[in-house]
């Protein structure tokens, strides 16, 4: 079992409960920091795919122009 964050890993302020997204989450109260502990680790693998000297990137038609991503899975 993991221990919850108590302090902000970016600025060391004590974290407080704050409504973020869809529920209360631990967040930094410092206005200039903005850290939120989302507590949703998602293990993934990302790869840079090369084919004939060029890099292949993923593209979604719904994304803004010039927005590309690595191949993940």
N, C-alpha and C positions, 0 to 999 in steps of 0.2 A: 504494500500500500504506500502510495507516495504522499509526502507532506505537502499541503497547499502552500503556495507562495505567501509570504508575509510581508516582504519588502519588494519594491520595484527593482527589477534587475538593471534598469537603465539609469535611475537617479537615486535609488536607495530610500525613497520616501515610503512610509508604511502604506500598504494597500488598503483600500476601503471598498465595501460593497457599492456597486453602482449599476443601474439598469443599462445594459448594453446588449443590443441585438434583440433577443427574445426573453432574457431573464437577468436576474442579478448576477454579476460577475465581479471578481476582484479587479480593481482598476486603480491606477495611480491618480491621486487627486491633484497633482501638479498640472496646471493648465498647459504649460509648455512641453510636457512629457507625452501624455496621451497613451501610455502603455495600458493594455487590457490583457489580462490572463484569460485567454479563450478556452483553455483546457480541452482542446480537441486535436490531440496529435494524430496525424494521418500519415502513416508510413507510405512513401512512394519512391519510385526510382525515376530519375530523369536522365536522358541520354542525348548527347549531341551526335546526330546521325550524319555521316559524311558519305556522299555518293559522287564519284567522278570529280573529286576535288571541290565540291560545293556542299554546304551544310543544308540539310532538309529541316524545315521548321513547320510546325502545325499552324493551321489557319482556320478560323471559324467565320463564316459569312456574316454572322451577327456582330462580330467585333468591329470596332472602329478601324478605319484604314491604317495601314502600317502597324498593326498590332499582331504579333506573332508569338508563338510559344515553343518551348522544347517539347520533344516527344516524351510523354510520361506514361506510367502504367504501374 
